[in-house]
Structure formats: C-alpha cells, structure tokens
Amino acid sequence: EYTAGIYCAVFFFTQTRVDHFRKSLEPMNHAYNVGLRFGEIHYAIGAARNICILSFQSGENLMTVLEKIKYYGVKVKEHKQEIFWRLIIPYEKAIHHLTGQPNELDKVFWDGAEEEQ
C-alpha cells in the first residue's frame, strides 16, 4: 500500500545522493505503476514528475525527455492533478530553449505582451 510513497522518497531524495540518477529511473517507474494500481494518484504523479526530472538530470536525450513530459502530462490531466505537475515547467522550458523549439508557454506570454502595447 505504501510502496509508491516509499519508492518516491527513497529513490529520489536518498538514492540519487549515493548513486547515479539513472539507477533511480526503474524504481520510479515501479512507483508510478504501483501508485496507479492502488489508487495512490498523488504518489504516482510524483513518481512521474521525478522520472522526468531524473531523466533530464541524467543526461538522457532531450527529445526523449520531452516525450516523457508530454506523455505523463496527459496522464496528469486525466487524473486532474495538474498542481503537482507545475514543478516540471522549468525543465520543459529549458528543453525547448536548448533544442531551439518554440514553446507554447513563452508564446502565450509574448503574445499577451504585444497586445498590451
């Protein structure tokens, strides 16, 4: 019952200080799946967020990380847990800037700024 929460805490806060970030990705996937299976949605969403952050920090291909962010973003919206997902926005923006892709979040901001003038 508490597996998802324990995995989230141990493999994000503790294990990453001792070992490489990549070694925490598989346990985080397990935490995500267990959280969904047992109805611990907040832990599942936390694990999904941690998967994206650890993938970015471990040097995974940026396009792959962006795909993960979009995939889990859809899952978050399905469960109406967008508030937990806001911590991923800086990583998403960084990936867009590093890859030279336009970002919808920036686009909305700049379009609004032009309308004010």
Residue pairs with C-beta under 8 A, 6 or more apart in sequence:
1 38
1 40
3 30
3 31
3 34
3 38
4 31
4 32
4 34
4 35
4 38
4 40
4 43
4 44
4 47
5 31
5 35
5 40
5 43
7 27
7 28
7 30
7 31
7 34
7 47
8 28
8 31
8 43
8 46
8 47
8 50
10 27
11 24
11 27
11 28
11 31
11 50
12 24
12 28
12 50
12 54
15 23
15 24
15 27
16 24
16 54
20 58
21 54
21 57
21 58
22 54
22 58
24 50
24 54
25 51
25 54
25 55
25 58
28 47
28 50
28 51
28 54
29 47
29 51
31 43
31 44
31 47
32 44
32 47
32 48
32 51
33 44
34 40
34 44
35 41
35 42
35 43
35 44
35 45
35 46
35 47
36 44
41 79
41 81
42 81
42 84
44 79
45 72
45 75
45 76
45 79
45 81
45 84
45 85
46 84
48 72
48 75
48 76
49 72
49 84
49 85
49 87
49 88
51 68
51 72
52 65
52 68
52 69
52 72
52 88
52 91
53 87
53 88
53 91
55 64
55 65
55 68
56 62
56 65
56 91
56 94
56 95
62 95
62 98
62 99
63 99
65 91
65 95
66 92
66 95
66 96
66 99
69 88
69 91
69 92
69 95
72 85
73 85
73 88
76 82
76 84
76 85
89 105
92 103
92 105
93 103
93 105
93 106
95 101
96 102
96 103
96 106
97 103
